[in-house]
Amino acid sequence: MKTIPLPKTNMDQPTTTSTSAEQSAAPAMGSAVAPRAEIAIEMQNLSAWYSKNQVLHAIDLDISAKQVCALIGPSGCGKSTLLRWLNRMNDTIPGARANGKILLHGVSLLDPTLDVVDLRRRVGMVFQKPNPFPKSIFDNVAFGPRLHRIYSRTDLEELVEESLRASALWDEVKDRLESSALGLSGGQQQRLCIARAIAVGPELLLMDEPCSALDPRSTASIEELIRELRATYTIVIVTHNMQQASRVSDTTAFFYEGKLVETGPTDVLFTTPKERRTEDYVTGRFG
Amino acid sequence: MTSIAARNAAEISQRGRLRSAAFQGFFEGSIKVVLTALTLLSVLTTIAIIAVLIEETIGFFTMSDHPEISIWSFFTGTEWSPLLGAKPLFGVLPLISGTLLVTAIAGIFAMPVGLLTAVFLSEYASPRTRTILKSVLEVLAGVPTVVYGFFALTFITPYLLQPLSTSFGTYNAMGAGIAVGIMILPIVCSLSEDALRAVPQSLRDGAYALGATKSDVTAKVVIPAGLSGVVAAFLLALTRAIGETMIVALAAGGLAHLTANPSQQVQTMTAYMVQIFLGDAPAAGVEYRSSYAVAFTLFLITFIMTWTGAIILKRYREEYE
């Protein structure tokens, strides 16, 4: 029996599996110095434009594997743009361009000859507003696997179940997999979108303010899910909510006007920031 | 500047409301009366038309000098020859088959072409190309149907159909059907395009983020999500094709006979009515009355189609909501 293709694909370069990053449960309250983790994504001198408008200025940022990295900053600071370059979603926007380097396993993601279909299979994305397809719950999760034909027919049901379990939705929907996804609540829809992204076996999950359209209870369930998913996936999350960043992330990067102001372990950045502007922002003095 | 506001406030407190309540009440009331009257106008027109149709149709079936005409013989008769021969025959099936044949040809041509054009306009074309193509389609929609009629007669049939097969006569169902198809193309296209463009961008983004290509997104997300609108566009266009008159009166011929052969000439229900009302059939004669029965049949067909369409749409919506 074929195993369900959850990550560990190591396609381009064999990299050693991270063992040093075995995290204990409490993310924020741990030691001040986070253990040195394997680098999942490396950004060097990354600048980005929409037409003539420069939105990112020479960003250098490493994102550690199997950790949650939060991108924070006031609206228009470029954090969503950065996220959308990590899976080349900006390709769909006319006039969007970038230079510098984004490396995933040593492969440049900005390479115009890169197979973006494969990239997006390996770098999943969850959007601000839940966007399930107007199809059944099952068909939503099976959409990606069917697209990439990465299942044998008998595996599909198992893959859907596993993805829904991983996104903590299985128990709520197992009896109505064939009913429309649009009948789910907002929080359930967002978890369905996470299951849909997981089903194609990504290594990275990008989340663009995944809770901003949800009520507090659904937000709590998504945050709990993010903490669980960290064991398997590298997660980059854009958020406007300081508490959320401190609750779910291991490292935080603060952006202001297209520049990376400060980055570091979340507890350090929130308690003893080096930069004045970071302190002002995380304490709510502006933004 | 505040002095004006202050003056107004003073005036209001002095004289009460500037517009008297009585005038306001009268004004609002009369607006409602006018709007209701205008709405009633269209409702009454519809009722009047249906009433005339029914009355004349009953008159046709109960003519004392034609006891052979019955509802049964009308709807099951396979011969329609009201003007020729010693004994006129009124079996409506040839007219229905002619109408459906022309409509089917038009649909087979216009639905795929229109939908694919809509897909191109909505998903692939640049904004500039879209603007240009949409204005071309608007021109197409503005062409009088009589022009399509002689286009079928003088171009489609002699230059496209007759070179393919000598069996095509000057008047034939195929040429008329294609011309009707071209006529309904803008309807299919612009309504389908509206339906496709109404599919939220967030669904496209969701599919792209899973590694879908543009054709995946179009075929597996956009078209299924916009399907109810596309089906509605098809139904509206087909209803329009069934009722089309000028093209078929010019190009389909005038011989009513039961056939599914598109190279033959056929007569549609609408073309028969034109023939009767333009020809010298005496008013109140049996031919004259028969056209009302035909009109009522046509009305029933389009009514059933619209109704079915509404039911189909409702099904789809329930599935998606």
Chai-1 contact restraints between the chains, C-beta under 6 A:
chainA,res_idxA,chainB,res_idxB,connection_type,confidence,min_distance_angstrom,max_distance_angstrom,comment,restraint_id
A,V117,B,G211,contact,1.0,0.0,6.0,A-B,restraint_1
A,R120,B,A209,contact,1.0,0.0,6.0,A-B,restraint_2
A,R120,B,G211,contact,1.0,0.0,6.0,A-B,restraint_3
A,R121,B,G211,contact,1.0,0.0,6.0,A-B,restraint_4
A,M125,B,A209,contact,1.0,0.0,6.0,A-B,restraint_5
A,N131,B,S202,contact,1.0,0.0,6.0,A-B,restraint_6
A,N131,B,L203,contact,1.0,0.0,6.0,A-B,restraint_7
A,N131,B,G206,contact,1.0,0.0,6.0,A-B,restraint_8
A,F133,B,V221,contact,1.0,0.0,6.0,A-B,restraint_9
A,P134,B,A225,contact,1.0,0.0,6.0,A-B,restraint_10
A,P134,B,Y320,contact,1.0,0.0,6.0,A-B,restraint_11
A,G144,B,L210,contact,1.0,0.0,6.0,A-B,restraint_12
A,L147,B,A212,contact,1.0,0.0,6.0,A-B,restraint_13
A,L147,B,D216,contact,1.0,0.0,6.0,A-B,restraint_14
